[in-house]
Every structure is written in C-alpha cells, then in structure tokens.
Amino acid sequence: MVKQYLKKRPYLPYIAPAMIIMISLTIFPTVFLYLISMTNYQLGWDLGRVRFVGFENYARLFTGRDPDFWNAVYISLKFMVMATAIEMVLGFFIGKLLSDMEFRLKPVVFAILIVPIVMTPSIAGNIWKLMFNAEYGIINYLLNQLGLSSVAWLDADMSFFSIVIADVWQWTPFVALISYAGLCSLPADQYEAARIDGGNALQLFRYITLPSLRGLIFLTMIFRTADSLKIYDMPFVLTQGGPGNSTEFLSLHIYRLANAQNGLIGRAAANAIVLVAISTVVSRGLMHYQRKEA
C-alpha cells in the first residue's frame, strides 16, 4: 500500500525532510499557542496549577478588561497604514528614478540601498536612538545649524513618528529595489507604440506601467503590511513602548504581558492569536482586492 502510494507520488521522499521541518517549526508551535491561550498559565507554574479557562482570555480583550489592548491595536494599525503608504510611494518613486536614469555611480546607489535592508532592526534602532537624542543627536545638531530649535524626538508626542521615520529609512529601499526590478522587466514595445500614438509620460505611467506592475505592487504591499503589523525590534530599542504606552504596539503589549507582568503566558498567547488574525485578515483582504482588480 505504501509502495503504491509512493509510486504515484515519487516526489514525496524528496520533499519529506522539508515538510518535517516545516511541521516542527510552524504547526506544532501554532497548535501549542492556541491551546495555551485557553488556559490561565503563568510563567514558572507547574502543570498542577494550570486551569482551562476557555475563551476567558479573549473575552477579557474584547470586553475592555484589558484597557491597553485596544490602544495597542490602534497604534499597530495606524503604524501599518502610515509606514506602508510612505514606503510604497517613496520606494516606487526611487525605483522609477533608477530605472529611467543611467549614470556611472548607479552600482554604488544599489549598494547604499541594500545596507539598511541587511541591517538587523535592533542595530538600526540603536543607531536611530543615538541620532534622535535630544541633547547630542546628529538630527538636532543639524536642525540647530539651520537655525531651528531642537525636537524631543522620543517624547510622548514625537516617539511614534520617530519610529515611522526609522522604519521608512530601513524598508523603503526594499520597495525601491523590487520596483526597479519590475520596471526593468517591462517590454519596451508597449511604450514605443504608445509614444507613436501620442501618449505623454503621465499616460504611459497610468495606462501601462501601473497595470503591468499591479501584481508586484500588491505583493510588496502584502509583505510590508504583515511586517509592519508585527514590528517589535525597532520600537523596543527606541522607546520600549513608552513614554507611557504611546508606542506600545501589539507585539510589545504581548511582550509586556508575557515577561514584565508576572509572566501571564495565557493572556499573552491570546493577544498573539489576535495579532495573527489581524495579519491574516489584512493580507487576505489585499489578495482578494488584487484578484478582483485583475
């Protein structure tokens, strides 16, 4: 029976090791996360103290008994929309410039664009934390040289926008390089035919470039929305969720529940499941809209 099954599917022995690794690293931890989210488990407890509470941890979130939850969701969604929009527009603009221009130092520009992408967010966060320093940071120094007053970049009013700036700096090159690759792959025949028919640059961009790159644009947007929703390293290094809870993203809220508040693992797991659900809904919504437009 097994031999017949494998004979019809000769590829299975080759992909089995990868499947085993994927199941071990994704399915088992995910199932464990769902199970632990329905208990009152706290860090350090033995199994005798663990009690099954059903959906009580989720009810706590949606009935307002965890007042910081909705603030974390709002901040995370706000950051996702703002950072993704800026990165997509700015990255596509840079990619378009690079595809339209030819100059000798173009490889150097590509090397510069790659640097923020390969840099770990924790290191990038420490660099930006030094630059955002209100007293001796380079940004305030430059502002003072221009005759402008210093800005408290990491206070309650500006800390959120400071994280947006740092994230845009790190991930706009990712969008720019993908956009550049997509623009370079477009056939030149369509543009030549449109120019012969009297099309201007704006019409070429609207009726040829954008429709041709719609799939690539949506794929890049899905990547960036998912990454923006689960951002953790950058805000943790820059502000650790403060001042107060002004930058407590949902990922930082989960960390605080699991580590800084007596190890509330069950409640933190419920928050993590909500974060997974939000990411899935947003990604599926973008994919559905893409198929509808196509």
C-alpha positions as YAML, in Angstrom:
chain: A
units: angstrom
residues:
- id: 1
  name: MET
  ca: [0.00, 0.00, 0.00]
- id: 2
  name: VAL
  ca: [2.77, 2.41, 0.95]
- id: 3
  name: LYS
  ca: [4.81, 1.45, -2.12]
- id: 4
  name: GLN
  ca: [1.84, 2.09, -4.40]
- id: 5
  name: TYR
  ca: [1.21, 5.44, -2.73]
- id: 6
  name: LEU
  ca: [4.86, 6.46, -3.16]
- id: 7
  name: LYS
  ca: [4.90, 5.16, -6.72]
- id: 8
  name: LYS
  ca: [2.10, 7.55, -7.65]
- id: 9
  name: ARG
  ca: [3.87, 10.37, -5.82]
- id: 10
  name: PRO
  ca: [7.60, 9.94, -6.47]
- id: 11
  name: TYR
  ca: [8.32, 13.47, -5.26]
- id: 12
  name: LEU
  ca: [7.34, 12.78, -1.64]
- id: 13
  name: PRO
  ca: [10.70, 11.33, -0.45]
- id: 14
  name: TYR
  ca: [12.44, 14.45, -1.72]
- id: 15
  name: ILE
  ca: [10.17, 16.98, -0.02]
- id: 16
  name: ALA
  ca: [9.59, 14.93, 3.15]
- id: 17
  name: PRO
  ca: [12.59, 16.40, 5.07]
- id: 18
  name: ALA
  ca: [11.45, 19.94, 4.33]
- id: 19
  name: MET
  ca: [7.86, 19.07, 5.29]
- id: 20
  name: ILE
  ca: [9.00, 17.58, 8.59]
- id: 21
  name: ILE
  ca: [11.00, 20.71, 9.40]
- id: 22
  name: MET
  ca: [8.07, 22.99, 8.45]
- id: 23
  name: ILE
  ca: [5.65, 20.98, 10.59]
- id: 24
  name: SER
  ca: [8.05, 21.03, 13.53]
- id: 25
  name: LEU
  ca: [8.71, 24.76, 13.30]
- id: 26
  name: THR
  ca: [5.23, 26.06, 12.42]
- id: 27
  name: ILE
  ca: [2.31, 23.70, 13.01]
- id: 28
  name: PHE
  ca: [3.27, 22.35, 16.42]
- id: 29
  name: PRO
  ca: [4.11, 25.79, 17.92]
- id: 30
  name: THR
  ca: [0.92, 27.25, 16.47]
- id: 31
  name: VAL
  ca: [-1.25, 24.50, 17.94]
- id: 32
  name: PHE
  ca: [0.52, 24.93, 21.28]
- id: 33
  name: LEU
  ca: [-0.13, 28.69, 21.11]
- id: 34
  name: TYR
  ca: [-3.86, 28.12, 20.58]
- id: 35
  name: LEU
  ca: [-4.03, 25.65, 23.46]
- id: 36
  name: ILE
  ca: [-2.06, 27.78, 25.92]
- id: 37
  name: SER
  ca: [-4.24, 30.81, 25.08]
- id: 38
  name: MET
  ca: [-7.21, 28.95, 26.60]
- id: 39
  name: THR
  ca: [-5.53, 28.45, 29.96]
- id: 40
  name: ASN
  ca: [-4.53, 30.63, 32.90]
- id: 41
  name: TYR
  ca: [-0.92, 29.50, 32.64]
- id: 42
  name: GLN
  ca: [1.72, 31.81, 34.08]
- id: 43
  name: LEU
  ca: [5.46, 31.57, 33.67]
- id: 44
  name: GLY
  ca: [7.02, 29.16, 36.19]
- id: 45
  name: TRP
  ca: [3.82, 27.32, 37.09]
- id: 46
  name: ASP
  ca: [3.76, 23.52, 37.24]
- id: 47
  name: LEU
  ca: [1.04, 21.69, 35.35]
- id: 48
  name: GLY
  ca: [-0.99, 21.13, 38.53]
- id: 49
  name: ARG
  ca: [-1.84, 24.82, 38.77]
- id: 50
  name: VAL
  ca: [-2.86, 25.24, 35.12]
- id: 51
  name: ARG
  ca: [-6.60, 25.55, 34.58]
- id: 52
  name: PHE
  ca: [-8.56, 25.50, 31.33]
- id: 53
  name: VAL
  ca: [-10.47, 28.80, 31.04]
- id: 54
  name: GLY
  ca: [-11.85, 28.51, 27.52]
- id: 55
  name: PHE
  ca: [-12.30, 31.87, 25.83]
- id: 56
  name: GLU
  ca: [-11.95, 33.91, 29.01]
- id: 57
  name: ASN
  ca: [-8.64, 35.42, 27.88]
- id: 58
  name: TYR
  ca: [-10.26, 36.51, 24.61]
- id: 59
  name: ALA
  ca: [-13.33, 37.86, 26.43]
- id: 60
  name: ARG
  ca: [-11.01, 39.95, 28.58]
- id: 61
  name: LEU
  ca: [-9.66, 41.59, 25.42]
- id: 62
  name: PHE
  ca: [-12.96, 42.39, 23.74]
- id: 63
  name: THR
  ca: [-14.91, 43.45, 26.83]
- id: 64
  name: GLY
  ca: [-12.47, 46.15, 27.88]
- id: 65
  name: ARG
  ca: [-10.96, 44.38, 30.90]
- id: 66
  name: ASP
  ca: [-7.57, 44.81, 29.24]
- id: 67
  name: PRO
  ca: [-7.68, 48.58, 28.53]
- id: 68
  name: ASP
  ca: [-4.24, 48.64, 26.91]
- id: 69
  name: PHE
  ca: [-5.26, 46.10, 24.26]
- id: 70
  name: TRP
  ca: [-7.33, 48.42, 22.08]
- id: 71
  name: ASN
  ca: [-4.72, 51.15, 22.35]
- id: 72
  name: ALA
  ca: [-2.10, 48.66, 21.13]
- id: 73
  name: VAL
  ca: [-4.33, 47.57, 18.22]
- id: 74
  name: TYR
  ca: [-4.97, 51.20, 17.24]
- id: 75
  name: ILE
  ca: [-1.27, 52.06, 17.34]
- id: 76
  name: SER
  ca: [-0.33, 48.96, 15.34]
- id: 77
  name: LEU
  ca: [-2.93, 49.60, 12.62]
- id: 78
  name: LYS
  ca: [-2.04, 53.29, 12.46]
- id: 79
  name: PHE
  ca: [1.62, 52.43, 12.06]
- id: 80
  name: MET
  ca: [0.83, 49.81, 9.41]
- id: 81
  name: VAL
  ca: [-1.14, 52.27, 7.27]
- id: 82
  name: MET
  ca: [1.27, 55.18, 7.66]
- id: 83
  name: ALA
  ca: [4.56, 53.31, 7.25]
- id: 84
  name: THR
  ca: [3.35, 51.11, 4.39]
- id: 85
  name: ALA
  ca: [1.88, 54.05, 2.46]
- id: 86
  name: ILE
  ca: [5.05, 56.12, 2.75]
- id: 87
  name: GLU
  ca: [7.33, 53.20, 1.88]
- id: 88
  name: MET
  ca: [5.27, 52.15, -1.14]
- id: 89
  name: VAL
  ca: [5.06, 55.65, -2.62]
- id: 90
  name: LEU
  ca: [8.63, 56.68, -1.86]
- id: 91
  name: GLY
  ca: [10.08, 53.29, -2.79]
- id: 92
  name: PHE
  ca: [8.27, 53.19, -6.13]
- id: 93
  name: PHE
  ca: [9.39, 56.75, -6.87]
- id: 94
  name: ILE
  ca: [13.03, 55.83, -6.19]
- id: 95
  name: GLY
  ca: [12.74, 52.68, -8.28]
- id: 96
  name: LYS
  ca: [11.25, 54.69, -11.16]
- id: 97
  name: LEU
  ca: [14.09, 57.22, -10.99]
- id: 98
  name: LEU
  ca: [16.70, 54.48, -11.03]
- id: 99
  name: SER
  ca: [15.05, 52.73, -13.99]
- id: 100
  name: ASP
  ca: [14.80, 55.97, -16.01]
- id: 101
  name: MET
  ca: [18.30, 57.25, -15.28]
- id: 102
  name: GLU
  ca: [21.70, 55.91, -16.30]
- id: 103
  name: PHE
  ca: [24.81, 57.17, -14.52]
- id: 104
  name: ARG
  ca: [28.22, 55.83, -13.61]
- id: 105
  name: LEU
  ca: [27.65, 55.53, -9.86]
- id: 106
  name: LYS
  ca: [24.45, 53.51, -10.16]
- id: 107
  name: PRO
  ca: [26.02, 50.35, -8.61]
- id: 108
  name: VAL
  ca: [27.06, 52.47, -5.62]
- id: 109
  name: VAL
  ca: [23.45, 53.60, -5.17]
- id: 110
  name: PHE
  ca: [22.30, 49.97, -5.18]
- id: 111
  name: ALA
  ca: [24.91, 49.13, -2.54]
- id: 112
  name: ILE
  ca: [23.71, 52.02, -0.38]
- id: 113
  name: LEU
  ca: [20.09, 50.86, -0.73]
- id: 114
  name: ILE
  ca: [20.99, 47.33, 0.37]
- id: 115
  name: VAL
  ca: [22.71, 48.44, 3.60]
- id: 116
  name: PRO
  ca: [19.51, 49.30, 5.58]
- id: 117
  name: ILE
  ca: [17.79, 46.10, 4.43]
- id: 118
  name: VAL
  ca: [20.54, 43.74, 5.63]
- id: 119
  name: MET
  ca: [21.00, 45.63, 8.91]
- id: 120
  name: THR
  ca: [19.20, 43.98, 11.83]
- id: 121
  name: PRO
  ca: [16.38, 46.15, 13.25]
- id: 122
  name: SER
  ca: [17.96, 46.17, 16.72]
- id: 123
  name: ILE
  ca: [21.20, 47.66, 15.39]
- id: 124
  name: ALA
  ca: [19.28, 50.13, 13.23]
- id: 125
  name: GLY
  ca: [17.21, 51.07, 16.26]
- id: 126
  name: ASN
  ca: [20.31, 51.80, 18.35]
- id: 127
  name: ILE
  ca: [21.72, 53.97, 15.55]
- id: 128
  name: TRP
  ca: [18.49, 55.96, 15.30]
- id: 129
  name: LYS
  ca: [18.27, 56.21, 19.09]
- id: 130
  name: LEU
  ca: [21.63, 57.98, 19.10]
- id: 131
  name: MET
  ca: [20.59, 60.25, 16.23]
- id: 132
  name: PHE
  ca: [17.26, 61.07, 17.92]
- id: 133
  name: ASN
  ca: [18.92, 62.01, 21.20]
- id: 134
  name: ALA
  ca: [17.58, 65.42, 22.25]
- id: 135
  name: GLU
  ca: [20.91, 66.70, 23.61]
- id: 136
  name: TYR
  ca: [23.70, 65.36, 21.39]
- id: 137
  name: GLY
  ca: [21.92, 63.67, 18.49]
- id: 138
  name: ILE
  ca: [23.02, 64.48, 14.96]
- id: 139
  name: ILE
  ca: [19.48, 65.35, 13.83]
- id: 140
  name: ASN
  ca: [19.01, 68.11, 16.39]
- id: 141
  name: TYR
  ca: [22.54, 69.30, 15.69]
- id: 142
  name: LEU
  ca: [21.67, 69.75, 12.00]
- id: 143
  name: LEU
  ca: [18.41, 71.46, 12.91]
- id: 144
  name: ASN
  ca: [20.31, 73.90, 15.14]
- id: 145
  name: GLN
  ca: [22.76, 74.60, 12.35]
- id: 146
  name: LEU
  ca: [19.80, 75.57, 10.17]
- id: 147
  name: GLY
  ca: [18.54, 77.93, 12.87]
- id: 148
  name: LEU
  ca: [15.73, 75.64, 14.01]
- id: 149
  name: SER
  ca: [15.00, 74.59, 17.57]
- id: 150
  name: SER
  ca: [15.71, 71.10, 18.88]
- id: 151
  name: VAL
  ca: [12.99, 68.45, 18.86]
- id: 152
  name: ALA
  ca: [12.37, 65.89, 21.61]
- id: 153
  name: TRP
  ca: [12.10, 63.03, 19.16]
- id: 154
  name: LEU
  ca: [11.46, 60.31, 21.73]
- id: 155
  name: ASP
  ca: [8.91, 62.06, 23.95]
- id: 156
  name: ALA
  ca: [5.21, 61.15, 24.05]
- id: 157
  name: ASP
  ca: [4.26, 63.44, 21.16]
- id: 158
  name: MET
  ca: [7.01, 62.51, 18.70]
- id: 159
  name: SER
  ca: [8.06, 58.96, 19.57]
- id: 160
  name: PHE
  ca: [5.51, 57.30, 17.26]
- id: 161
  name: PHE
  ca: [6.58, 59.40, 14.27]
- id: 162
  name: SER
  ca: [10.23, 58.75, 15.11]
- id: 163
  name: ILE
  ca: [9.60, 55.00, 14.82]
- id: 164
  name: VAL
  ca: [7.84, 55.61, 11.49]
- id: 165
  name: ILE
  ca: [10.87, 57.56, 10.23]
- id: 166
  name: ALA
  ca: [13.27, 54.81, 11.27]
- id: 167
  name: ASP
  ca: [11.12, 52.09, 9.69]
- id: 168
  name: VAL
  ca: [10.74, 54.07, 6.46]
- id: 169
  name: TRP
  ca: [14.51, 54.50, 6.30]
- id: 170
  name: GLN
  ca: [15.09, 50.77, 6.68]
- id: 171
  name: TRP
  ca: [12.41, 49.33, 4.38]
- id: 172
  name: THR
  ca: [11.87, 51.91, 1.63]
- id: 173
  name: PRO
  ca: [14.96, 50.51, -0.19]
- id: 174
  name: PHE
  ca: [13.27, 47.08, -0.19]
- id: 175
  name: VAL
  ca: [10.30, 48.51, -2.09]
- id: 176
  name: ALA
  ca: [12.62, 50.53, -4.33]
- id: 177
  name: LEU
  ca: [14.69, 47.52, -5.42]
- id: 178
  name: ILE
  ca: [11.61, 45.38, -6.11]
- id: 179
  name: SER
  ca: [10.02, 48.23, -8.06]
- id: 180
  name: TYR
  ca: [13.22, 48.75, -10.02]
- id: 181
  name: ALA
  ca: [13.37, 45.06, -10.96]
- id: 182
  name: GLY
  ca: [9.73, 45.11, -12.06]
- id: 183
  name: LEU
  ca: [10.15, 48.28, -14.11]
- id: 184
  name: CYS
  ca: [13.23, 46.91, -15.87]
- id: 185
  name: SER
  ca: [11.31, 43.76, -16.84]
- id: 186
  name: LEU
  ca: [8.58, 45.65, -18.71]
- id: 187
  name: PRO
  ca: [8.83, 45.30, -22.52]
- id: 188
  name: ALA
  ca: [9.81, 48.47, -24.36]
- id: 189
  name: ASP
  ca: [7.49, 47.75, -27.32]
- id: 190
  name: GLN
  ca: [4.39, 48.91, -25.44]
- id: 191
  name: TYR
  ca: [5.98, 52.24, -24.56]
- id: 192
  name: GLU
  ca: [7.21, 52.81, -28.12]
- id: 193
  name: ALA
  ca: [3.76, 52.08, -29.55]
- id: 194
  name: ALA
  ca: [2.11, 54.41, -27.02]
- id: 195
  name: ARG
  ca: [4.56, 57.21, -27.79]
- id: 196
  name: ILE
  ca: [3.85, 56.84, -31.51]
- id: 197
  name: ASP
  ca: [0.14, 57.21, -30.73]
- id: 198
  name: GLY
  ca: [0.89, 60.46, -28.89]
- id: 199
  name: GLY
  ca: [0.89, 59.27, -25.29]
- id: 200
  name: ASN
  ca: [2.64, 61.50, -22.78]
- id: 201
  name: ALA
  ca: [4.67, 60.41, -19.75]
- id: 202
  name: LEU
  ca: [1.69, 60.56, -17.37]
- id: 203
  name: GLN
  ca: [-0.48, 58.48, -19.68]
- id: 204
  name: LEU
  ca: [2.29, 55.91, -20.12]
- id: 205
  name: PHE
  ca: [2.63, 55.63, -16.36]
- id: 206
  name: ARG
  ca: [-1.12, 55.37, -15.75]
- id: 207
  name: TYR
  ca: [-2.14, 53.00, -18.56]
- id: 208
  name: ILE
  ca: [0.98, 50.85, -19.00]
- id: 209
  name: THR
  ca: [3.29, 50.95, -16.00]
- id: 210
  name: LEU
  ca: [0.78, 50.70, -13.18]
- id: 211
  name: PRO
  ca: [-1.43, 47.97, -14.74]
- id: 212
  name: SER
  ca: [1.64, 45.92, -15.67]
- id: 213
  name: LEU
  ca: [3.06, 46.10, -12.14]
- id: 214
  name: ARG
  ca: [-0.21, 45.74, -10.23]
- id: 215
  name: GLY
  ca: [0.58, 42.19, -9.10]
- id: 216
  name: LEU
  ca: [4.09, 43.10, -7.99]
- id: 217
  name: ILE
  ca: [2.86, 46.20, -6.16]
- id: 218
  name: PHE
  ca: [0.23, 44.25, -4.24]
- id: 219
  name: LEU
  ca: [2.71, 41.50, -3.38]
- id: 220
  name: THR
  ca: [5.15, 44.07, -2.00]
- id: 221
  name: MET
  ca: [2.33, 45.76, -0.10]
- id: 222
  name: ILE
  ca: [1.32, 42.44, 1.48]
- id: 223
  name: PHE
  ca: [4.91, 41.88, 2.63]
- id: 224
  name: ARG
  ca: [5.16, 45.33, 4.15]
- id: 225
  name: THR
  ca: [1.75, 45.31, 5.86]
- id: 226
  name: ALA
  ca: [2.47, 41.97, 7.51]
- id: 227
  name: ASP
  ca: [5.92, 43.11, 8.64]
- id: 228
  name: SER
  ca: [4.58, 46.45, 9.88]
- id: 229
  name: LEU
  ca: [1.89, 44.79, 11.97]
- id: 230
  name: LYS
  ca: [4.34, 42.54, 13.80]
- id: 231
  name: ILE
  ca: [7.08, 45.14, 14.27]
- id: 232
  name: TYR
  ca: [8.90, 44.64, 17.54]
- id: 233
  name: ASP
  ca: [12.65, 45.27, 17.42]
- id: 234
  name: MET
  ca: [12.65, 48.91, 16.37]
- id: 235
  name: PRO
  ca: [10.12, 50.28, 18.91]
- id: 236
  name: PHE
  ca: [11.56, 48.11, 21.68]
- id: 237
  name: VAL
  ca: [15.04, 49.54, 21.17]
- id: 238
  name: LEU
  ca: [13.87, 53.12, 20.64]
- id: 239
  name: THR
  ca: [11.16, 53.52, 23.28]
- id: 240
  name: GLN
  ca: [10.30, 50.13, 24.87]
- id: 241
  name: GLY
  ca: [6.65, 51.07, 24.34]
- id: 242
  name: GLY
  ca: [6.91, 54.44, 26.08]
- id: 243
  name: PRO
  ca: [6.68, 57.10, 27.11]
- id: 244
  name: GLY
  ca: [3.68, 55.65, 28.94]
- id: 245
  name: ASN
  ca: [2.03, 53.42, 26.33]
- id: 246
  name: SER
  ca: [2.27, 55.87, 23.42]
- id: 247
  name: THR
  ca: [4.27, 53.40, 21.32]
- id: 248
  name: GLU
  ca: [3.13, 50.11, 22.83]
- id: 249
  name: PHE
  ca: [2.47, 48.17, 19.65]
- id: 250
  name: LEU
  ca: [0.56, 44.90, 19.92]
- id: 251
  name: SER
  ca: [3.83, 42.97, 19.77]
- id: 252
  name: LEU
  ca: [5.21, 44.99, 22.70]
- id: 253
  name: HIS
  ca: [1.94, 44.52, 24.59]
- id: 254
  name: ILE
  ca: [2.35, 40.77, 24.18]
- id: 255
  name: TYR
  ca: [5.93, 41.00, 25.43]
- id: 256
  name: ARG
  ca: [4.87, 43.04, 28.45]
- id: 257
  name: LEU
  ca: [2.18, 40.54, 29.41]
- id: 258
  name: ALA
  ca: [4.47, 37.56, 29.00]
- id: 259
  name: ASN
  ca: [7.57, 38.99, 30.68]
- id: 260
  name: ALA
  ca: [7.02, 42.23, 32.56]
- id: 261
  name: GLN
  ca: [3.75, 41.36, 34.33]
- id: 262
  name: ASN
  ca: [4.42, 38.13, 36.22]
- id: 263
  name: GLY
  ca: [4.59, 36.05, 33.08]
- id: 264
  name: LEU
  ca: [0.93, 35.99, 32.03]
- id: 265
  name: ILE
  ca: [1.56, 33.49, 29.25]
- id: 266
  name: GLY
  ca: [-2.10, 32.54, 28.67]
- id: 267
  name: ARG
  ca: [-3.22, 36.13, 28.22]
- id: 268
  name: ALA
  ca: [-0.18, 36.95, 26.08]
- id: 269
  name: ALA
  ca: [-0.93, 33.95, 23.85]
- id: 270
  name: ALA
  ca: [-4.50, 35.22, 23.32]
- id: 271
  name: ASN
  ca: [-3.09, 38.59, 22.23]
- id: 272
  name: ALA
  ca: [-0.71, 36.81, 19.87]
- id: 273
  name: ILE
  ca: [-3.60, 34.90, 18.29]
- id: 274
  name: VAL
  ca: [-5.42, 38.21, 17.73]
- id: 275
  name: LEU
  ca: [-2.30, 39.63, 16.09]
- id: 276
  name: VAL
  ca: [-2.14, 36.59, 13.78]
- id: 277
  name: ALA
  ca: [-5.84, 37.03, 12.96]
- id: 278
  name: ILE
  ca: [-5.42, 40.72, 12.13]
- id: 279
  name: SER
  ca: [-2.41, 39.99, 9.89]
- id: 280
  name: THR
  ca: [-4.33, 37.24, 8.12]
- id: 281
  name: VAL
  ca: [-7.42, 39.40, 7.55]
- id: 282
  name: VAL
  ca: [-5.38, 42.30, 6.18]
- id: 283
  name: SER
  ca: [-3.30, 40.06, 3.90]
- id: 284
  name: ARG
  ca: [-6.34, 38.16, 2.64]
- id: 285
  name: GLY
  ca: [-8.16, 41.43, 2.04]
- id: 286
  name: LEU
  ca: [-5.33, 42.75, -0.12]
- id: 287
  name: MET
  ca: [-5.12, 39.46, -2.02]
- id: 288
  name: HIS
  ca: [-8.88, 39.46, -2.63]
- id: 289
  name: TYR
  ca: [-8.78, 43.06, -3.87]
- id: 290
  name: GLN
  ca: [-5.91, 42.21, -6.18]
- id: 291
  name: ARG
  ca: [-7.80, 39.28, -7.74]
- id: 292
  name: LYS
  ca: [-10.92, 41.44, -8.06]
- id: 293
  name: GLU
  ca: [-9.00, 44.18, -9.88]
- id: 294
  name: ALA
  ca: [-7.22, 41.68, -12.11]
...
